[in-house]
Amino acid sequence: MRKKETFSDVIYRNYLKENLKKECYICGRKKDLELHHKIPLNCCGEDILDNIIYLCNKCHRNIHKIDNQNPTAKDYLKRLKILRKNKKNG
């Protein structure tokens, strides 16, 4: 069950939206953007600006397609790096 959003959560989310580059970190798309934690909270990632990026909905789905059943923070960062490199080269 998702926790109920507080007023401070809304302020923080709006702050992030104002201070992050408004394009997909992987492909550069500027539409259908979603906030994403580079290191997920369930992998001890922090809810701070340095750990949050925008991904378009397509890249966001792809980043979560990790084969490992119990992905670690390292797995997510490696996948993010591979997807970004492939988009830039292809």
N, C-alpha and C positions, 0 to 999 in steps of 0.2 A: 504494500500500500504506500502510495506516495505521500510525503509529508505535506501538510497544509502550508501554502505560501504565505509568508508574513509580509508586512509592509516593508521591512528592511530588505527582504528578498527582492521585492519589486524595484526598490531604489538601486540595489546592487546590480540587478540585471540591466536596468536602464543605463547605469554608469558604464557597464561593459559595452553595451551597444554604442555608446557615444565615443568610447576610447579604443575600440578595436578597428583595424582596417576592414572595411566593408567589402570583402571579397573572399571567395573560397581559398583557403590556405593551400589546397592541392591543385585545383584547376584554374583558379582566378575568376570563376563565374561570379557575377554580382547579383544574381536573383536566387530566390528560394533558399536563403541562408539560414543556418541553424547554429546555435552555440554548441561547442563541443569541448570537453576536457581532454587535453592531450594525454594526460595520465588520468584515467577514470578515478572517481572518488572511491570506488570499491577496491582500487589497487593502491590506496593511500595517496592518491593525487589530491592536491589542495584546490580549494575554490578561490583561486587568486588569478589576477590578470595574466600573469606569465604562463598559466596552465590552460588558458582558454583561447580558442580560435573559432573563426567562422568556417563552416564547411557547407557546401551546397547539399541539398537533400540526397543527391545521388552519391556524392563522395562520402557523406555521413553514413549511408547504408553500407558502402564498401569497406569503410574503416572497421566496421564491426563484424565483418566476415572473416574472422580469424579461425583457422582450423583447430587450434588448441582449445580444449574444453575448459581449461582454467587459465586464461591468458593473464600474463603479468604486465606490469607497467612497461617493461622492456619490450614485450611482444607488441603492445600498442604503438610505442614510439618507432619500432622497426617497421611496422606496417605503414605508418604515416609517412616515414621517410621514403619507402619503396614506392608508394602511390604517388607522392609528389614528384619523385625523380622520373617515374614513367610518364607522367603528364607533361613534364617539361621536355622530355626527349622524344615524345611521340606525338 
